[in-house]
Amino acid sequence: MHEAPVIIIGAGTSGLATAACLTKQSIPFIILERENCFASLWQNYTYDRVHLHLRKQLCELPHFPFPPSYPHYVPKKQFIEYLGNYVNNFNINPIYNRAVELAEYVDDDEKKWRVKAENKSSGEVEEYSARFLVVASGETAEPRVPVVEGLENFKGKVIHSTRYKNGKEFKDEHVLVVGSGNSGMEIALDLANFGAKPSIIVRSPVHILSRDMMYYGGVLLNYLSPSTVEKLVVIASRIVYGDLSKYGIPFPSEGPFTMKMKYGKFPVIDVGTVKKIKSGEIQVLPAEIESISGNQVLFRDGKSYPFDSIIFCTGFKRSTQKWLKGGDLLNEDGFPKPGLPYHWKGKNGFYCVGLTRRGFYGAKMDAQNVANDIAMLVPQHERN
Protein backbone atom coordinates (compact mmCIF):
# COMPACT_ATOMS: atom_id res chain seq x y z
CA MET A 1 0.00 0.00 0.00
CA HIS A 2 1.43 3.35 -1.13
CA GLU A 3 0.23 6.26 1.01
CA ALA A 4 0.23 10.07 0.89
CA PRO A 5 -2.12 12.82 2.08
CA VAL A 6 -3.36 13.37 -1.50
CA ILE A 7 -3.78 11.23 -4.62
CA ILE A 8 -4.12 13.05 -7.95
CA ILE A 9 -5.48 11.04 -10.87
CA GLY A 10 -4.13 12.38 -14.15
CA ALA A 11 -0.90 14.15 -15.11
CA GLY A 12 -2.35 16.37 -17.79
CA THR A 13 -2.33 20.14 -17.39
CA SER A 14 -5.00 19.99 -14.64
CA GLY A 15 -3.08 17.39 -12.65
CA LEU A 16 0.19 19.28 -13.03
CA ALA A 17 -1.46 22.53 -11.91
CA THR A 18 -2.84 20.78 -8.82
CA ALA A 19 0.53 19.20 -8.06
CA ALA A 20 2.28 22.59 -8.26
CA CYS A 21 -0.28 24.23 -5.96
CA LEU A 22 0.09 21.43 -3.40
CA THR A 23 3.88 21.71 -3.65
CA LYS A 24 3.64 25.42 -2.83
CA GLN A 25 1.74 24.40 0.31
CA SER A 26 4.35 21.70 1.13
CA ILE A 27 1.67 18.99 0.96
CA PRO A 28 2.90 15.55 -0.24
CA PHE A 29 0.94 13.80 -2.98
CA ILE A 30 0.98 10.86 -5.37
CA ILE A 31 0.08 11.56 -9.00
CA LEU A 32 -1.01 8.61 -11.16
CA GLU A 33 -0.98 8.77 -14.97
CA ARG A 34 -2.15 5.99 -17.31
CA GLU A 35 0.05 7.14 -20.23
CA ASN A 36 3.84 7.11 -20.44
CA CYS A 37 4.33 10.89 -20.12
CA PHE A 38 2.83 14.05 -18.67
CA ALA A 39 0.32 15.98 -20.79
CA SER A 40 -0.09 13.01 -23.12
CA LEU A 41 -2.88 14.73 -25.06
CA TRP A 42 -0.39 17.40 -26.12
CA GLN A 43 2.61 15.15 -26.53
CA ASN A 44 0.97 12.18 -28.27
CA TYR A 45 -2.49 13.07 -29.57
CA THR A 46 -2.49 16.55 -31.11
CA TYR A 47 -1.81 17.59 -34.69
CA ASP A 48 1.42 19.34 -35.64
CA ARG A 49 0.10 22.83 -36.43
CA VAL A 50 -1.95 23.28 -33.25
CA HIS A 51 -1.42 26.46 -31.20
CA LEU A 52 -3.09 27.72 -28.04
CA HIS A 53 -6.24 29.46 -29.26
CA LEU A 54 -6.09 32.11 -26.55
CA ARG A 55 -3.23 34.46 -25.69
CA LYS A 56 -0.60 32.97 -23.44
CA GLN A 57 -1.53 35.10 -20.40
CA LEU A 58 -4.86 33.25 -20.22
CA CYS A 59 -3.24 29.82 -20.53
CA GLU A 60 -0.54 29.98 -17.86
CA LEU A 61 -0.54 27.30 -15.20
CA PRO A 62 -0.37 28.48 -11.55
CA HIS A 63 2.79 30.16 -10.24
CA PHE A 64 4.69 29.92 -13.55
CA PRO A 65 4.30 32.54 -16.32
CA PHE A 66 5.28 31.87 -19.92
CA PRO A 67 8.68 33.24 -20.96
CA PRO A 68 8.45 36.76 -22.46
CA SER A 69 10.09 35.42 -25.64
CA TYR A 70 7.13 33.13 -26.38
CA PRO A 71 4.66 34.45 -29.00
CA HIS A 72 1.13 35.52 -28.05
CA TYR A 73 -0.29 32.25 -29.38
CA VAL A 74 2.02 29.49 -28.24
CA PRO A 75 2.65 26.61 -30.70
CA LYS A 76 2.55 22.97 -29.65
CA LYS A 77 6.32 22.48 -29.44
CA GLN A 78 6.85 25.49 -27.15
CA PHE A 79 3.86 24.62 -24.99
CA ILE A 80 5.26 21.12 -24.37
CA GLU A 81 8.61 22.74 -23.56
CA TYR A 82 6.84 25.04 -21.08
CA LEU A 83 5.13 22.06 -19.42
CA GLY A 84 8.47 20.24 -19.17
CA ASN A 85 9.96 23.24 -17.40
CA TYR A 86 6.88 23.35 -15.15
CA VAL A 87 7.34 19.72 -14.11
CA ASN A 88 11.03 20.30 -13.40
CA ASN A 89 10.50 23.57 -11.55
CA PHE A 90 8.02 22.05 -9.08
CA ASN A 91 9.76 18.67 -8.98
CA ILE A 92 6.59 16.84 -10.04
CA ASN A 93 7.19 13.11 -10.46
CA PRO A 94 4.10 11.34 -11.84
CA ILE A 95 3.90 7.56 -11.61
CA TYR A 96 3.38 6.65 -15.26
CA ASN A 97 1.65 3.69 -16.92
CA ARG A 98 -0.85 3.37 -14.06
CA ALA A 99 -4.41 2.76 -15.26
CA VAL A 100 -6.84 3.38 -12.41
CA GLU A 101 -9.33 0.53 -12.06
CA LEU A 102 -11.06 1.59 -8.85
CA ALA A 103 -11.16 4.64 -6.61
CA GLU A 104 -13.49 4.39 -3.63
CA TYR A 105 -13.96 5.97 -0.23
CA VAL A 106 -13.60 3.47 2.59
CA ASP A 107 -15.71 4.59 5.52
CA ASP A 108 -13.86 2.67 8.23
CA ASP A 109 -11.75 3.89 11.17
CA GLU A 110 -9.20 5.51 8.82
CA LYS A 111 -11.77 7.10 6.49
CA LYS A 112 -9.53 7.21 3.42
CA TRP A 113 -9.68 6.88 -0.31
CA ARG A 114 -8.34 3.61 -1.74
CA VAL A 115 -7.17 3.50 -5.33
CA LYS A 116 -6.35 0.37 -7.32
CA ALA A 117 -4.28 0.90 -10.45
CA GLU A 118 -2.87 -1.54 -12.98
CA ASN A 119 0.84 -1.19 -13.62
CA LYS A 120 0.70 -1.41 -17.42
CA SER A 121 4.37 -2.38 -17.55
CA SER A 122 4.09 -5.41 -15.25
CA GLY A 123 0.36 -6.14 -15.31
CA GLU A 124 0.24 -6.08 -11.51
CA VAL A 125 -2.49 -4.22 -9.60
CA GLU A 126 -1.12 -1.72 -7.08
CA GLU A 127 -2.97 -0.11 -4.18
CA TYR A 128 -2.78 3.49 -3.00
CA SER A 129 -4.32 5.23 -0.02
CA ALA A 130 -4.96 8.90 0.79
CA ARG A 131 -7.20 11.15 2.85
CA PHE A 132 -7.91 13.32 -0.21
CA LEU A 133 -8.62 12.35 -3.83
CA VAL A 134 -8.35 14.78 -6.75
CA VAL A 135 -9.74 13.70 -10.12
CA ALA A 136 -7.83 15.59 -12.81
CA SER A 137 -8.24 13.06 -15.61
CA GLY A 138 -9.57 15.69 -17.98
CA GLU A 139 -12.47 16.30 -20.34
CA THR A 140 -10.70 14.38 -23.10
CA ALA A 141 -10.20 10.92 -21.63
CA GLU A 142 -11.66 8.64 -24.32
CA PRO A 143 -11.90 9.51 -28.06
CA ARG A 144 -15.52 9.32 -29.21
CA VAL A 145 -16.48 7.92 -32.62
CA PRO A 146 -20.21 7.74 -33.43
CA VAL A 147 -21.84 4.54 -34.64
CA VAL A 148 -22.31 4.72 -38.41
CA GLU A 149 -23.89 1.96 -40.46
CA GLY A 150 -21.30 0.43 -42.81
CA LEU A 151 -18.31 2.24 -41.29
CA GLU A 152 -16.53 -1.04 -40.56
CA ASN A 153 -16.56 -1.82 -44.31
CA PHE A 154 -15.26 1.56 -45.47
CA LYS A 155 -12.45 0.96 -47.96
CA GLY A 156 -10.26 3.91 -47.00
CA LYS A 157 -8.56 5.17 -43.85
CA VAL A 158 -10.68 6.00 -40.79
CA ILE A 159 -9.08 7.83 -37.85
CA HIS A 160 -10.04 9.98 -34.87
CA SER A 161 -8.52 13.46 -34.69
CA THR A 162 -6.18 12.23 -31.93
CA ARG A 163 -4.31 10.20 -34.58
CA TYR A 164 -4.02 13.03 -37.11
CA LYS A 165 -0.63 14.75 -37.34
CA ASN A 166 -0.65 16.59 -40.67
CA GLY A 167 -2.10 16.40 -44.17
CA LYS A 168 0.98 15.10 -45.94
CA GLU A 169 -0.30 11.54 -46.37
CA PHE A 170 -3.69 12.79 -47.61
CA LYS A 171 -2.42 14.80 -50.60
CA ASP A 172 -4.87 14.67 -53.54
CA GLU A 173 -7.34 12.61 -51.47
CA HIS A 174 -11.01 13.41 -50.92
CA VAL A 175 -11.22 13.53 -47.13
CA LEU A 176 -14.39 13.80 -45.05
CA VAL A 177 -13.98 15.67 -41.75
CA VAL A 178 -16.78 14.83 -39.32
CA GLY A 179 -17.20 17.53 -36.68
CA SER A 180 -17.06 21.32 -37.00
CA GLY A 181 -15.47 22.37 -33.72
CA ASN A 182 -12.03 23.94 -33.53
CA SER A 183 -10.20 20.68 -34.26
CA GLY A 184 -12.39 19.84 -37.25
CA MET A 185 -12.10 23.30 -38.76
CA GLU A 186 -8.33 23.47 -38.31
CA ILE A 187 -7.74 19.93 -39.58
CA ALA A 188 -9.79 20.78 -42.69
CA LEU A 189 -7.56 23.83 -43.19
CA ASP A 190 -4.41 21.75 -42.71
CA LEU A 191 -5.64 19.17 -45.23
CA ALA A 192 -6.30 21.89 -47.80
CA ASN A 193 -2.84 23.37 -47.22
CA PHE A 194 -1.30 19.96 -47.94
CA GLY A 195 -3.18 19.60 -51.22
CA ALA A 196 -6.03 17.36 -50.08
CA LYS A 197 -9.68 17.94 -51.04
CA PRO A 198 -11.45 18.18 -47.68
CA SER A 199 -15.17 18.30 -46.98
CA ILE A 200 -16.46 19.14 -43.51
CA ILE A 201 -19.86 18.38 -42.02
CA VAL A 202 -21.46 21.40 -40.32
CA ARG A 203 -24.77 20.24 -38.86
CA SER A 204 -25.52 22.91 -36.26
CA PRO A 205 -25.08 26.70 -36.05
CA VAL A 206 -21.61 27.85 -35.04
CA HIS A 207 -19.98 31.18 -34.19
CA ILE A 208 -16.79 31.99 -36.09
CA LEU A 209 -14.46 34.43 -34.33
CA SER A 210 -10.89 35.55 -34.91
CA ARG A 211 -8.16 35.39 -32.28
CA ASP A 212 -8.29 39.17 -31.91
CA MET A 213 -12.06 39.12 -31.40
CA MET A 214 -11.62 36.64 -28.56
CA TYR A 215 -8.78 38.64 -27.02
CA TYR A 216 -10.41 42.08 -27.17
CA GLY A 217 -13.72 40.56 -26.09
CA GLY A 218 -11.93 39.35 -22.96
CA VAL A 219 -10.46 42.82 -22.39
CA LEU A 220 -13.87 44.48 -22.79
CA LEU A 221 -15.37 42.16 -20.17
CA ASN A 222 -13.40 44.18 -17.61
CA TYR A 223 -15.42 47.28 -18.50
CA LEU A 224 -18.74 46.19 -20.04
CA SER A 225 -21.45 43.67 -19.25
CA PRO A 226 -21.12 40.18 -20.80
CA SER A 227 -24.28 40.69 -22.88
CA THR A 228 -22.90 43.95 -24.35
CA VAL A 229 -19.51 42.40 -25.13
CA GLU A 230 -21.23 39.42 -26.72
CA LYS A 231 -23.24 41.67 -29.02
CA LEU A 232 -20.12 43.60 -30.03
CA VAL A 233 -18.21 40.39 -30.79
CA VAL A 234 -21.08 39.07 -32.92
CA ILE A 235 -21.23 42.36 -34.86
CA ALA A 236 -17.47 42.22 -35.46
CA SER A 237 -17.76 38.65 -36.71
CA ARG A 238 -20.51 39.57 -39.19
CA ILE A 239 -18.46 42.52 -40.46
CA VAL A 240 -15.29 40.46 -40.96
CA TYR A 241 -16.77 37.17 -42.22
CA GLY A 242 -20.10 38.24 -43.71
CA ASP A 243 -23.09 35.92 -44.02
CA LEU A 244 -21.63 32.43 -43.82
CA SER A 245 -25.02 30.73 -44.10
CA LYS A 246 -24.71 30.86 -47.89
CA TYR A 247 -21.58 28.71 -47.54
CA GLY A 248 -23.40 26.15 -45.39
CA ILE A 249 -22.56 27.52 -41.93
CA PRO A 250 -25.79 28.57 -40.19
CA PHE A 251 -25.77 31.54 -37.82
CA PRO A 252 -26.69 30.77 -34.17
CA SER A 253 -29.65 32.39 -32.47
CA GLU A 254 -27.69 32.64 -29.20
CA GLY A 255 -24.39 34.46 -28.59
CA PRO A 256 -20.99 32.73 -28.34
CA PHE A 257 -20.54 33.25 -24.58
CA THR A 258 -24.11 32.11 -23.90
CA MET A 259 -23.62 28.93 -25.93
CA LYS A 260 -20.36 28.20 -24.15
CA MET A 261 -21.92 28.57 -20.70
CA LYS A 262 -25.19 26.73 -21.49
CA TYR A 263 -23.97 23.89 -23.70
CA GLY A 264 -20.18 23.87 -23.40
CA LYS A 265 -20.01 24.72 -27.13
CA PHE A 266 -16.94 26.83 -27.90
CA PRO A 267 -16.88 29.34 -30.75
CA VAL A 268 -14.60 28.38 -33.60
CA ILE A 269 -11.41 30.44 -33.63
CA ASP A 270 -10.68 30.95 -37.31
CA VAL A 271 -7.04 30.72 -38.40
CA GLY A 272 -7.70 30.59 -42.15
CA THR A 273 -10.46 28.02 -42.65
CA VAL A 274 -13.17 30.51 -43.66
CA LYS A 275 -11.06 31.82 -46.52
CA LYS A 276 -10.60 28.26 -47.82
CA ILE A 277 -14.35 27.62 -47.55
CA LYS A 278 -15.16 30.78 -49.48
CA SER A 279 -12.63 29.88 -52.19
CA GLY A 280 -14.11 26.40 -52.55
CA GLU A 281 -10.98 24.59 -51.36
CA ILE A 282 -13.00 23.23 -48.42
CA GLN A 283 -16.51 21.97 -49.13
CA VAL A 284 -19.17 22.28 -46.42
CA LEU A 285 -21.74 19.50 -46.17
CA PRO A 286 -24.81 20.28 -44.04
CA ALA A 287 -26.34 16.85 -43.50
CA GLU A 288 -25.72 13.98 -41.11
CA ILE A 289 -24.26 10.69 -42.33
CA GLU A 290 -26.91 8.06 -43.04
CA SER A 291 -24.68 5.12 -43.96
CA ILE A 292 -21.49 4.09 -45.74
CA SER A 293 -21.12 1.61 -48.59
CA GLY A 294 -17.63 0.95 -49.88
CA ASN A 295 -16.11 4.39 -50.39
CA GLN A 296 -19.49 6.04 -50.86
CA VAL A 297 -20.91 8.07 -47.98
CA LEU A 298 -24.69 8.56 -48.03
CA PHE A 299 -26.12 11.59 -46.20
CA ARG A 300 -29.55 12.16 -44.64
CA ASP A 301 -30.45 14.68 -47.37
CA GLY A 302 -30.24 11.85 -49.93
CA LYS A 303 -26.93 12.93 -51.47
CA SER A 304 -23.84 10.74 -51.53
CA TYR A 305 -20.15 11.41 -52.22
CA PRO A 306 -17.06 9.23 -52.54
CA PHE A 307 -14.22 9.68 -50.04
CA ASP A 308 -10.75 8.23 -49.69
CA SER A 309 -10.45 8.88 -45.95
CA ILE A 310 -12.62 9.90 -43.00
CA ILE A 311 -11.39 11.84 -39.95
CA PHE A 312 -13.69 11.96 -36.93
CA CYS A 313 -13.31 15.20 -34.95
CA THR A 314 -16.17 14.18 -32.71
CA GLY A 315 -14.74 14.91 -29.31
CA PHE A 316 -14.29 12.80 -26.24
CA LYS A 317 -16.07 11.15 -23.35
CA ARG A 318 -14.97 10.87 -19.75
CA SER A 319 -13.99 7.56 -18.15
CA THR A 320 -14.55 8.37 -14.46
CA GLN A 321 -17.86 6.46 -14.29
CA LYS A 322 -15.92 3.25 -14.97
CA TRP A 323 -13.73 3.42 -11.86
CA LEU A 324 -14.97 6.10 -9.44
CA LYS A 325 -17.14 5.00 -6.52
CA GLY A 326 -18.35 7.73 -4.17
CA GLY A 327 -17.57 11.43 -3.88
CA ASP A 328 -21.07 12.38 -5.07
CA LEU A 329 -19.78 15.22 -7.23
CA LEU A 330 -19.62 14.02 -10.86
CA ASN A 331 -22.52 12.99 -13.07
CA GLU A 332 -22.59 9.98 -15.41
CA ASP A 333 -20.85 11.97 -18.13
CA GLY A 334 -17.98 12.85 -15.81
CA PHE A 335 -18.80 16.53 -15.27
CA PRO A 336 -19.58 18.18 -11.90
CA LYS A 337 -23.22 18.13 -10.81
CA PRO A 338 -23.10 21.52 -9.02
CA GLY A 339 -22.74 24.68 -11.07
CA LEU A 340 -20.07 27.34 -10.58
CA PRO A 341 -18.55 28.16 -8.13
CA TYR A 342 -19.25 24.99 -6.09
CA HIS A 343 -18.20 22.47 -8.73
CA TRP A 344 -14.73 21.53 -7.47
CA LYS A 345 -15.47 20.06 -4.02
CA GLY A 346 -17.42 16.94 -3.11
CA LYS A 347 -17.80 14.88 0.04
CA ASN A 348 -15.22 13.01 2.12
CA GLY A 349 -12.15 14.78 0.79
CA PHE A 350 -13.08 14.44 -2.90
CA TYR A 351 -12.18 17.14 -5.44
CA CYS A 352 -12.05 17.63 -9.21
CA VAL A 353 -9.96 19.97 -11.34
CA GLY A 354 -10.43 21.03 -14.97
CA LEU A 355 -13.87 19.58 -15.63
CA THR A 356 -15.94 22.72 -16.26
CA ARG A 357 -15.20 23.44 -19.95
CA ARG A 358 -13.35 26.63 -18.94
CA GLY A 359 -9.96 25.70 -20.37
CA PHE A 360 -6.63 26.40 -18.70
CA TYR A 361 -7.96 29.39 -16.78
CA GLY A 362 -10.71 27.30 -15.19
CA ALA A 363 -8.29 24.50 -14.28
CA LYS A 364 -5.90 27.03 -12.77
CA MET A 365 -8.63 28.42 -10.51
CA ASP A 366 -9.78 24.92 -9.55
CA ALA A 367 -6.24 23.80 -8.66
CA GLN A 368 -5.68 26.80 -6.42
CA ASN A 369 -9.05 26.34 -4.69
CA VAL A 370 -8.41 22.63 -4.10
CA ALA A 371 -4.90 23.14 -2.73
CA ASN A 372 -6.03 25.95 -0.43
CA ASP A 373 -8.89 23.85 0.88
CA ILE A 374 -6.68 20.81 1.54
CA ALA A 375 -4.06 23.05 3.19
CA MET A 376 -6.58 24.04 5.85
CA LEU A 377 -7.10 20.37 6.71
CA VAL A 378 -3.54 18.95 6.64
CA PRO A 379 -1.64 19.46 9.91
CA GLN A 380 1.90 20.83 9.79
CA HIS A 381 3.55 17.56 10.83
CA GLU A 382 2.20 15.81 7.67
CA ARG A 383 3.82 18.32 5.32
CA ASN A 384 7.18 18.14 3.56
Secondary structure as UniProt FT lines:
FT   STRAND          2..3
FT   STRAND          6..9
FT   HELIX           13..24
FT   TURN            25..26
FT   STRAND          29..32
FT   TURN            38..39
FT   HELIX           40..44
FT   TURN            48..49
FT   HELIX           56..58
FT   TURN            62..63
FT   TURN            68..69
FT   HELIX           76..89
FT   TURN            90..91
FT   STRAND          98..106
FT   STRAND          112..119
FT   TURN            120..122
FT   STRAND          125..130
FT   STRAND          132..135
FT   STRAND          142..143
FT   TURN            149..150
FT   HELIX           151..153
FT   STRAND          157..160
FT   HELIX           161..163
FT   HELIX           168..170
FT   TURN            171..172
FT   STRAND          174..178
FT   HELIX           182..193
FT   TURN            194..195
FT   STRAND          197..201
FT   STRAND          208..209
FT   HELIX           211..220
FT   TURN            221..223
FT   HELIX           226..241
FT   HELIX           244..247
FT   HELIX           256..263
FT   STRAND          268..269
FT   HELIX           273..279
FT   STRAND          283..285
FT   STRAND          289..293
FT   TURN            294..295
FT   STRAND          296..299
FT   TURN            300..301
FT   STRAND          304..306
FT   STRAND          309..312
FT   STRAND          316..317
FT   HELIX           320..323
FT   STRAND          324..325
FT   TURN            332..333
FT   TURN            340..341
FT   TURN            343..344
FT   TURN            348..349
FT   STRAND          350..352
FT   HELIX           359..375
FT   TURN            376..377
FT   HELIX           380..382
//
